[in-house]
Amino acid sequence: MLAHLQTWWTILRICLEERLVYRGDFALGTLMRFLPIVTQIFLWTAVFAAAGSGRIEGYNVNDIVAYYLLTMLARAFSSMPGLASGIGRQVREGEIKKFLIQPIDLVGFLLLARIAHKLVYYAVAAAPFALVFYLCRGYFPGWPEPEVFAAFLLSLVLAFAVGFFLECTMGMISFWFLEVSSLLFVYMLFTFFFSGHMFPLEILPEPWRTFVDFMPFKYLAYFPSAVFLGKVEGEALTHGLLIEAGWAVFFIFTCRVLMHRGFRRYSGFGG
C-alpha cells in the first residue's frame, strides 16, 4: 500500500515538474485569459442600456458582471483543455499501449496529470484572480453565508470531477472511432453554450431551459456561480449538489467501463 502511494506521489511530482518547465509561457497564457473581462463588462452594460430595463430574468448589470467573473473561476476548475483529444491522439498513434503493459492506471495517471496542471494554474492565477475580484468588488452583493460559501466550494470540487471524467468519457470513444475531432468540436460547442459560460441559463427560452436542466453541462460553470450569488437556495441547493455528485459518479463509472472495453478491443503493433 505504501509503495503504491509512493508511486502515485512520484507521478504527481513529475507532472508538476513538467508543468513548470515552460512556466513563463504558461504564466503569460494564464494572464491573457483575463483580458476579455473588460470586453464583457462593456458588452453587458451596453445590453442593459439597449434593453431599457434594469433587470433581465432576475439579473441586473452588477449581477451579470459578478456572474461572469464567477463562471471564469468555475471554468478554471471544470475545463480540461486537451484531455479528450490527448486520449484520442494516444489511441490513434499507439502510445496508449504503454498502459496495457505497465502497472499504471490510465485514468489515475491522467487525473494526477490534470491535478498537477490545476495546481500550477491556481498558483499562477491566484494573484490575478484576487486583483480582478478586488477591483470588481462593487459588482458583488457581498459574501454569502458560511454554509452557502461551503456549498459553493463543494460545487467547484464536484465541477472538477464532472469536467474531468466527462472529458475522459469523450476521449475513450477513440477506441471505436479513431478520428474524433469533429465530435469533440460539437461537444465543446455544447459545453461552452449550455454550461452557462456565455450568459445565465435563466435567459434561455423553453424548451431549451428544461433540456439544459437534464444535462450535466450546467454544473461546469452556471451552478457554482448561481450558488455564490444566492440564485439557488434551500432544497434546490441540496438537490443540485446531489445531482452534480450523481453526474460525477456516473461519468467515473462510464469512463472506466469504456476504458476496459476499449482495452479489450485495442490492437497495437510495432515498436
N, C-alpha and C positions, 0 to 999 in steps of 0.2 A: 504493500500500500504506500509506504514511504517512498519507495523507488518510483512508483507510478506518479506520485505528486511531484517528485523532483524532475521527472521527465517533462511534465506539463509546464512547470515553472521555467525550465530551460527553454522550452519553445516560446513561452511568453516573453522571456528576456531577449531572445534572439529577434523576435518580431519587433520589439521595441527598438532595438539597435538598428534594424533595417529602416524603420520609420525615421530615425534620427540622422541617417546618412546624408540626406538632402534636406536638412532642416531649414535652410534658407529659402529654398523653393517652396517647401511645404508651408512655411510661415507666410510667405508672400501670397500664395494661393488662398490661404485661410483668411488673410486680411482683406483680400479683394472681394470676398463674399459679402462684406458689409457695405459695399458701395451702393447696391440697389435700395438701401433703406431710405436714402434721401428721395429717390425717384418715387418710391411707394408713398411717402408722406405727401409729396406734391400731387400724386395721382389721386389719392383718396380725398384730399382736400378739394381738388377740382370736381370730383364725382359728387360730393355732397353739396358743393356750391351749385352745380348744374341741376341737381335734383331738387333744390329749393326746399329741402326738408332736413330737419335736424337729426332725424333718425331713419335708419334703413333696417328693417327686420330686427328692431331692438338694439341696434348698434348706432352710436354717434361717431363722429370722426375720431375722437380720442380713443374710443373702444376699438375701432378698426386698426389704428396705428399700433395700439398695445397688442391687439390680437396678432398682427403681422410679426411683431418682434418676438412674441411667444412662439409662433409657428416656426420661426427661424431656429429658436432654441430646441423645439421639439424635433425638427428635422435633423438637427445636429446629432440627436440620439438615434433616430429611426432610419435615416438614409444610409444605404450601403452601396456607394458607388463602385462599380466594377466587380461586385461579388458574383452575381449570376453569370455575367459574361466571362468572368475568370474561370468559373467552373466549366462553362461551355468550351472555352479555349483549351483547358487541360484535357477534357474528354476528346476533343477533336484532334489534338496534337499528340495524344498518347501519354501525357505527363501523369494522368490520373492513375496509371498502373502502379506507381510507387506506393500508393495507399493500399494496394492489394497484396504487396509483398512485405511491407514494413508494418511493425506493430503500432501504427499511429492511426487514430480515428480521423477520418476526413472531416466530418462536421466539427469535432472537437478542435482540430487544428485550425480550421477556418474561423471558428469562434474566438480562439485565442488571438489569432492574427487581427481580427476586427476589433477586439478589446484593446489590443496594443495601439491600433490606429486611432481609436476614440480617445484613449488616454493622452496620446501625443497631441491630438487635435484640441482637447479640452485645455491642456497645459498652455498651448499657444493662443487659443481663442478666449481664455478666461478673462484676461485684461481687456481686450476689445469689447467683449460682451458686457463686462461691468461698466466700462466707459459709456457705451451706447445706451444701456439701460439707465445709467445715471443721468445722462443728458436728456433722455426722453421720459424721465420720471413723471413729468407733468401730464403725460397721456394716460397714466395708470390711476385707477381709483384708490390705490393703496394696497398694502399687503393683505392677503387673505387670512382667515382664521387659521390657527396652527393645524387643526385637523384637515382643513381644506388644502393647506400647503403640503401636508404629508401625503394626501391623496394625489396631489399634483406630481410630487417626486415619484410616487409609486407608478403613476401613469407614464412617466418618462422611462422608467426602467422597463415596464411592460412594452412600451413603444419600441425600445431597442430590441427586445425579444421577438416581437411580432415582425419588425422590419428585417431582422437577420434571418429568421427561419423562413419567412415568406420568400425572401430573395434566394435562399438555399433551395427551397422547393422549386422555384422557377429554374434555377441552374441545373437541377437534377433531370429536368426534361431533356437535357442534351444527350442523355444516354439513348433516347429514342429518336431525336431529331438533331443531327449534328450541327446544323446551322439554325440558330435560334435568335439571331439578331433582330429580325423583323418582329418576332413575338415579344422580345424584350422591349423593343421600341413602343409597341402598343401598350405593354404593361406599364412602362414609365409614364406614358401619357395619362393613363387611367390613374396612376398613383399621384401624379402631380395635380391633376384636376380634382379628383374625388377625395384626396386626403385633406382638403381644406387649406392647402398652402396658398392658393391664389386669393381666396375670399372665404368668409364664414359660410358654412354649409347651409345655414338658415336661408340664404339668398336663393338657393336652388328651388325651382318650382316642382310641384308634384307632376309625374310620379318619381322624378329623379331623387327627390329628398328621401322618399321611402326606400328606393333602391339602394342609396348610399348607406342607409341605416343597417342594411343586411350585409354590407361588405366590410372587410377589415381595414380598408384604406383610411377611414376617418380617424382611426386610433393612432395613426402615424404623425398627425400634426394637429387636426382640429380638436380632438378630445382633450389632450393635456392643456391646450390654450383655453378652451372653454371652461375647464375645471378651475384654472387660476383666476379667470375673470368672473367666476360665480355664475356662469350660464348653465351649469349642471349642478344640481343640489339634491340633498336628501336621498331618497330611494333611487332617483335617477342616477346619482353619482355612484352609489354602491352597485347598482345594476350594470352601469357602464364599465366599471372596473372588473366585474366578474366576466363580462363578455370579452373584454380585452384580454384577460388572463386565459379565457377559453380559446380565443384565437391563437394565442401563443402556444398553448398545449397542442392544439390541432396541427399547427404547422411544424412543431417539433416532431410529432408522430409522422406526419405526412412526408417530410423531407427525409426521415430515416428509412421509411418504407421504400420510397423511391430510390434512395441510395443503395440499399441492399438488393433490390430487384434490378437496378441498373448494373451493379457489380456482377450479378449472375449472367447477364446477357452481354457484357462487355468483352471484347476480344482485342488484345494488344499484341502486336507482332513487331519484331525488330529489336534493336538495342536500346 
